[in-house]
Amino acid sequence: MNILKVPSDKSVDDAINAKEPLLMLVSFDAENVILSHIDEAVEHHILLEKAGLDSRDIDKYFRLVLDDEGAYWTFICPPDYKNITDRQRRITAFYKDGFAVLSDVLSQLGFMVGINIPKRYRRHFDYMMNE
Protein backbone atom coordinates (compact mmCIF):
# COMPACT_ATOMS: atom_id res chain seq x y z
CA MET A 1 0.00 0.00 0.00
CA ASN A 2 1.40 3.38 -1.06
CA ILE A 3 0.45 6.22 1.26
CA LEU A 4 0.74 9.81 0.09
CA LYS A 5 0.25 12.48 2.72
CA VAL A 6 -0.57 15.91 1.30
CA PRO A 7 1.12 18.35 1.59
CA SER A 8 3.58 16.44 3.79
CA ASP A 9 3.92 13.52 6.19
CA LYS A 10 4.39 15.97 9.06
CA SER A 11 1.24 17.97 8.35
CA VAL A 12 -0.93 14.85 8.20
CA ASP A 13 0.73 13.26 11.23
CA ASP A 14 0.20 16.51 13.16
CA ALA A 15 -3.49 16.50 12.16
CA ILE A 16 -3.84 12.88 13.29
CA ASN A 17 -2.15 13.62 16.62
CA ALA A 18 -4.41 16.65 17.14
CA LYS A 19 -7.46 14.49 16.28
CA GLU A 20 -8.33 16.79 13.39
CA PRO A 21 -10.50 15.54 10.51
CA LEU A 22 -8.82 14.14 7.41
CA LEU A 23 -9.81 13.58 3.82
CA MET A 24 -8.86 10.16 2.53
CA LEU A 25 -8.92 8.63 -0.93
CA VAL A 26 -8.38 4.90 -1.39
CA SER A 27 -7.95 3.39 -4.84
CA PHE A 28 -10.37 0.54 -5.53
CA ASP A 29 -7.48 -1.96 -5.43
CA ALA A 30 -6.27 -0.50 -2.10
CA GLU A 31 -2.81 0.07 -3.57
CA ASN A 32 -2.90 3.85 -3.17
CA VAL A 33 -4.07 5.94 -0.25
CA ILE A 34 -4.03 9.74 -0.22
CA LEU A 35 -4.49 11.59 3.07
CA SER A 36 -4.75 15.27 3.94
CA HIS A 37 -5.99 17.49 6.73
CA ILE A 38 -9.51 18.51 5.67
CA ASP A 39 -8.59 22.22 5.75
CA GLU A 40 -5.70 21.61 3.35
CA ALA A 41 -7.77 20.15 0.54
CA VAL A 42 -11.44 20.81 1.48
CA GLU A 43 -12.82 18.43 -1.19
CA HIS A 44 -11.70 15.06 -2.51
CA HIS A 45 -11.21 16.22 -6.12
CA ILE A 46 -9.02 19.07 -4.85
CA LEU A 47 -7.02 16.54 -2.85
CA LEU A 48 -6.34 14.62 -6.07
CA GLU A 49 -5.04 17.80 -7.72
CA LYS A 50 -2.85 18.65 -4.73
CA ALA A 51 -1.47 15.11 -4.94
CA GLY A 52 -0.44 15.82 -8.55
CA LEU A 53 -3.17 13.65 -10.05
CA ASP A 54 -6.03 14.39 -12.41
CA SER A 55 -9.11 15.50 -10.45
CA ARG A 56 -11.29 13.88 -13.11
CA ASP A 57 -10.12 10.49 -11.82
CA ILE A 58 -12.17 10.92 -8.64
CA ASP A 59 -14.39 7.95 -9.59
CA LYS A 60 -11.39 5.62 -9.22
CA TYR A 61 -11.34 6.06 -5.45
CA PHE A 62 -13.36 5.37 -2.35
CA ARG A 63 -13.77 8.70 -0.53
CA LEU A 64 -13.78 9.19 3.23
CA VAL A 65 -13.80 11.93 5.80
CA LEU A 66 -11.99 10.47 8.77
CA ASP A 67 -11.25 11.29 12.38
CA ASP A 68 -10.56 9.40 15.57
CA GLU A 69 -14.29 8.79 16.10
CA GLY A 70 -15.31 7.42 12.73
CA ALA A 71 -14.93 7.16 8.99
CA TYR A 72 -17.64 8.82 6.96
CA TRP A 73 -17.91 7.30 3.50
CA THR A 74 -18.92 9.56 0.66
CA PHE A 75 -20.92 6.72 -0.92
CA ILE A 76 -21.11 7.59 -4.61
CA CYS A 77 -21.02 4.57 -6.88
CA PRO A 78 -19.53 5.38 -10.29
CA PRO A 79 -21.79 4.47 -13.23
CA ASP A 80 -19.05 2.32 -14.76
CA TYR A 81 -17.90 0.53 -11.58
CA LYS A 82 -16.36 -2.78 -12.65
CA ASN A 83 -18.31 -2.44 -15.92
CA ILE A 84 -21.41 -3.82 -14.20
CA THR A 85 -24.39 -2.63 -16.20
CA ASP A 86 -27.17 -3.64 -13.78
CA ARG A 87 -27.51 -0.75 -11.34
CA GLN A 88 -28.44 -2.80 -8.28
CA ARG A 89 -25.65 -5.33 -8.82
CA ARG A 90 -23.17 -2.49 -9.42
CA ILE A 91 -24.11 -0.63 -6.23
CA THR A 92 -24.09 -3.88 -4.23
CA ALA A 93 -20.61 -4.75 -5.52
CA PHE A 94 -19.39 -1.23 -4.74
CA TYR A 95 -20.76 -1.49 -1.20
CA LYS A 96 -19.23 -4.90 -0.51
CA ASP A 97 -15.88 -4.01 -2.07
CA GLY A 98 -15.78 -0.66 -0.30
CA PHE A 99 -16.38 -2.08 3.14
CA ALA A 100 -13.76 -4.78 2.63
CA VAL A 101 -11.11 -2.41 1.24
CA LEU A 102 -11.81 0.46 3.60
CA SER A 103 -11.90 -1.74 6.72
CA ASP A 104 -8.54 -3.21 5.80
CA VAL A 105 -6.91 0.15 4.97
CA LEU A 106 -8.24 1.85 8.10
CA SER A 107 -6.96 -1.02 10.22
CA GLN A 108 -3.52 -0.87 8.61
CA LEU A 109 -3.40 2.86 9.30
CA GLY A 110 -4.29 2.29 12.95
CA PHE A 111 -7.83 3.67 12.80
CA MET A 112 -10.12 1.27 14.62
CA VAL A 113 -13.33 3.14 13.83
CA GLY A 114 -16.68 2.36 12.31
CA ILE A 115 -17.52 3.17 8.70
CA ASN A 116 -20.64 5.28 8.35
CA ILE A 117 -22.54 6.49 5.32
CA PRO A 118 -23.88 9.97 6.05
CA LYS A 119 -27.54 10.57 5.25
CA ARG A 120 -26.75 12.94 2.38
CA TYR A 121 -24.87 10.10 0.59
CA ARG A 122 -27.44 7.38 1.17
CA ARG A 123 -29.24 7.75 -2.18
CA HIS A 124 -27.32 4.91 -3.86
CA PHE A 125 -27.25 2.88 -0.68
CA ASP A 126 -31.03 3.29 -0.24
CA TYR A 127 -31.58 2.26 -3.87
CA MET A 128 -29.63 -0.93 -3.24
CA MET A 129 -31.66 -1.70 -0.10
CA ASN A 130 -35.05 -1.04 -1.74
CA GLU A 131 -34.60 -3.13 -4.88
BELNOR-V31438 format. One record per backbone hydrogen bond with DSSP energy under -0.5 kcal/mol. CO is the residue of the C=O (numbers start at 0). NH is the residue of the N-H. Records with the same first field share a line. If there is no record, write none. Layout:
CO = NH ; NH
This chain:
0 = 2
1 = 3 ; 32
2 = 4
3 = 5 ; 34
5 = 36
7 = 11
8 = 12
9 = 13
10 = 14
11 = 15
12 = 16
13 = 17
14 = 19
15 = 18
20 = 37
21 = 65
22 = 35
23 = 63
24 = 33
25 = 61
26 = 29
30 = 1
31 = 26
32 = 3
33 = 24
34 = 5
35 = 22
36 = 39 ; 40
37 = 41
40 = 42
42 = 46
43 = 47
44 = 48
45 = 49
46 = 50
47 = 52
48 = 51
53 = 56
54 = 57
55 = 58
56 = 59
57 = 60
59 = 27
61 = 25
62 = 73
63 = 23
64 = 71
65 = 21
66 = 69
69 = 66
70 = 72 ; 115
71 = 64 ; 73
72 = 74
73 = 75
75 = 77
77 = 80
79 = 82
80 = 83
82 = 84
85 = 89
86 = 90
87 = 91
88 = 92
89 = 93
90 = 94
91 = 95
92 = 96
93 = 97
94 = 98
95 = 99
96 = 100
97 = 101
98 = 102
99 = 103
100 = 104
101 = 105
102 = 106
103 = 107
104 = 108
105 = 110
106 = 109
109 = 111
110 = 112
113 = 70 ; 115
115 = 72 ; 117
117 = 120
118 = 121
120 = 124
121 = 125
122 = 126
123 = 127
124 = 128
125 = 129
126 = 130
